[in-house]
Amino acid sequence: MKKVIYLGNEKVRFEYSTLKQLQREAKKYNIIIGAGCYLGAGCSLLSRTRILRDTKPINYIFFKGYYKHLASGYIDKKTKKIVIQLGCFVRFLEDWEKDFDNNPKEFPKGSEDYKERREVYLLMKKILLKKLMKKILLKKQKELK
C-alpha cells in the first residue's frame, strides 16, 4: 500500500511503499529519518529537520508559550549529552553553542523574536546542565563508596 508524505518547503508530494524509499527521498531535503522512526497521522517535517537517533531521553523538559515555537530538551542517557529542540531544529548542546544563529531569516539578531528564542535556550541549558551535573556528582559519590 502506497503512503503519501509532503517534503520540503515546496510541499512536494511523494508516494512511497518502503521506509528505504522515504529515506532516500527525504535526504534530498536534508531530512534524516532514523531506523525505527514512526511518523503518525498529521506529522509534518520541515526542511532541515533532524530526528536524533539512538538517544534515550531522561530529564525531559518542555516549554510551550515561551517563544513562538515549541522548545524542549533532555539529557541523552547513553551519551550524557544535552539535546535541545527549538522549533523544528533538534541538536546537541555543543552544536547550538557553535551555531546558535542557524535561522537568521526568521530570527534576525536583535529582534524581539531572537531575544525570546535566546532566552528560552539559555533557560533550558541552565536547567539541563544543573541536572546533568547532579547526575554526574551522584555517580561519583556512588563510585567512591
N, C-alpha and C positions, 0 to 999 in steps of 0.2 A: 504494500500500500504506500503510495506516494504521500509525503508530507510537504508542507509549504512553509518557508520562512522568508522574511524580508530582510535583506542585508544592506548595510551601509547607509550613508546619508541620503543616497538616491532612492532608497527603499526598493531595491531591485528584488523582484520576485524570483525565488529559486526553489525548485522542486527536487526532493532527494528521497532516496529509499534507504540508504545506509548512513550511519554516523561518519564513516570514512568520506563519503561524497560530501557531506555537510562540512567536515573539517577542511577538505581541500578548497572548497568554495569560500569558506569563511576566512581562510588565510589571505585571500586576495584583498580583504577589507581589514587586515591586521586584527582579526578576531581569532583568538586561540581557544579552542574548546577541548578541555581535558577529558581523559578517559573516565567513563562512568558518570559523566555530567548528565543531568536530567533537566530539560527545558520544559517548563509547564506551560499550560494554555495562557495566552496573554503576555508571555515573557517577551521583552524586547531587548536586544543587544545593540548598542550604538557602536559606531566605528571606533576603533582603538580600545574597545573594552577587552579586559583580560580577566579571566577567571583563574585564580591561582589554584594549581592542582597540588595534591598531596599535602595539603595543610590540614591540621587538626586544631580547630579554634578552641581556646579557653579564654575566660575573662572577656567575653564578647560585650561590647558596648555599642549603643545605637543612639544617634541624635537625630531627632526629627524637628524641624522648625527652627534650627539654629542658623541655617542659611538656606538658599533656595533649592538645594538638592539633599538627597539622603547622605548622611555621614555615619560611618560605622568603623569599628576597628576591633581587633582581637590579637591575642598572642598565639602564635603557632606553637603548639605543644611540642612538636617534633624538633623544630629548629631553634626555638626560643626567640624567634624574630617577631617583631610587631608588624602587623598588616593593617593598613588604613585605606578605607574607601571614602572618596569624596566624589559624589555624583556617580558617574559610570567608571571612574578610574580607581582600580584596586591595585595597590602597590605596597611593597615592603617599605618600612620607615626610611631605610637608607636611600631608597630611590626617590622618595619625597624630599629628603634632605638635599640630594644632589640637584633636583629639578622640581621645585615646588611650583614654579610658574609655567606649568605644562599646558595651560589653556588660556593664553593671553587675549584671545578674541572675546571669550565670554567673561573673563575676569581681568580686565586691564589693571595694571599696577596703580594703586592709589584710589581706585574706585571703591564705593561702599560695599559692593559685592565681593571684591577682592579682600577687603578688611574682614568681612564676616567669614569668608572661607578660611582665611589665615587664622582667625581667632578659634574657630571650631577645630581646626587641625592642631593648633598648639594645646588646646584643652585635652583633646584625645591623646596626644603624645604624652602629656604630663601624667594623665591617669594611667595609661598603659605602661609607661616607664616605671612608675611607682609600684604597680602590681608586679611587673617583671622583677624589679629589684627585690621586692619582698619574697617572691618565689625563690630567687637565687640565694638570698640570705637564709631562708628556711632550709634549703637543700644543704648549704654549707654547714649549718648548725647540726643537722642530722648526721652528716659525714664525720663531724668532729666527735660525736658521742660514741 
